[in-house]
Amino acid sequence: MMEFTANQIAQFIKGTIEGDANAKVSSFAKIEDGAPGAISFLASPKYSHYIYQTKSTIVLVDDSIELTAPVPCTVIRVKNARDCVARLLQLYAASAPRKTGVHELAYISPKAKVGKDVYVGPYACVGDGAVIGDGTQIYPNAVVGDDVVLGQNCKIYPNVTIYHGCKLGNNVTVHAGSVIGADGFGFAPNAEGYDKIPQIGIVTIEDDVEIGANTCVDRSTMGSTYLRKGVKLDNLVQIAHNVDVGENTVMSAQVGVAGSTKIGSWCMFGGQVGIAGHSTIGDKVFLGAQSGVPGSLKGNQTLIGTPPMEPRAYFKSQAVFRRLADMYKQLNELTKKVEELKKDK
C-alpha cells in the first residue's frame, strides 16, 4: 500500500500545509471515523466539531472554514476540499497495481486479437473475432462475444456479458452482472400471440463511460444503441433498443429509458425516473427521483413528478393533494346544502 506525505499531497492539489509536512497517510476515512495514517476532509462548517477530536493524520479543509482551537492533525488548506478528495482518490486508484496476463482457466478464441498488458481472469471467455485493446482488464466469468471490440484500458468486471458485435471505446468500465447488447424488447402481435422482431443492430459505447452493476443496455433493432462519451449509469438502469444517450449524461439507480428515445448531453436523472419511448429530451434536463416522462422535453430545465413539472408547482400541487380527502368531504356537504336550498324554493 502506497504512502503519501502531506508535502506531496499539498503539491499535487496546490494546498497550504498547517502542521507536520512530513506526516504520512496511506488510506482514506470520514473525519468522524478517522484513524492514524488516514486522510479526511472538512468541507462544511457544520462538521467542524469533528476536527478537534479526529484521529486522522491529515485533514483537507476548505479555506472558508475557521478553526477556533488547536487540532490534533495536520491541516491542508484548499479552495474546495471535496473536489480535492476526488482527485486524490483517482490518484490512489491509479497507483494500485494492475493485473496482467491470461489465466490458465480463461478461454480466448484463436481468432481474437488481444493487445498488450491485458488481463483475462479465470473462466472468462473471449469469442471469435473479438478485439481487446491494450491495458484492458477482463475479470473472472465475464463473456466477451464474437466480434466485440473493446478499446484501451477498459475494465470488464466479473459476470459481465457483452453480446456479439458490440463496440466499446477507451476507458470504459462495466461493473459486475451488467449485460451489454441483449435483444431489445421487440414483438409484433398476431392472432395467436407475438412474432419476435429480430434485433440485428449493436450497442456502441464511446470513451470514458462507466456502467453500474446489473445494468442492461439493449442492442438496437437496426443500427445502434448509443452511450456517448462520458455517460455514467448507476446500478440497475435499463436502456432500451435504439436509445441514444448524449455526452456526460448521468442516471441514478433504476432509471428506465424506453426504446428509440434520444437524450441530450449533460442531463441528470434521479432514481427511478421513467422515460416513454420515442421521446426527445433536450440538453441539461434535470429530473427529480421517480419522475415519469410521457413525452419530449425541451432542454435547460429542472423538473419533478408525473407528468414532470417545475419543482415549485409540484410541491404546491402535493400540498393540495394531501388535502383532497377533506376537500372532497366539504364538497359533499356543500352539495347537500345546495340541494336543500333548491327544495326550499
Secondary structure, DSSP 8 states (H G I E B T S, - for coil): ---EEHHHHHHHHT-EEES-TT-EE-EE--GGG--TTEEEEE-SGGGGGGGGT---SEEEEETT----S--SSEEEEES-HHHHHHHHHHHHHHHS----EE-TT-EE-TT-EE-TT-EE-TT-EE-TT-EE-TT-EE-TT-EE-TT-EE-TT-EE-TT-EE-TT-EE-TT-EE-TT-EES-----EEEETTEEEE-----EEEE-TT-EE-TT-EE---SSSEEEE-TT-EE-TT-EE-TT-EE-TT-EE-TT-EE-TT-EE-TT-EE-TT-EE-TT-EE-TTEEE-TT-EE-S-B-SSEEEBTTTTB-HHHHHHHHHHHHTHHHHHHHHHHHHHHHHHHHHH-
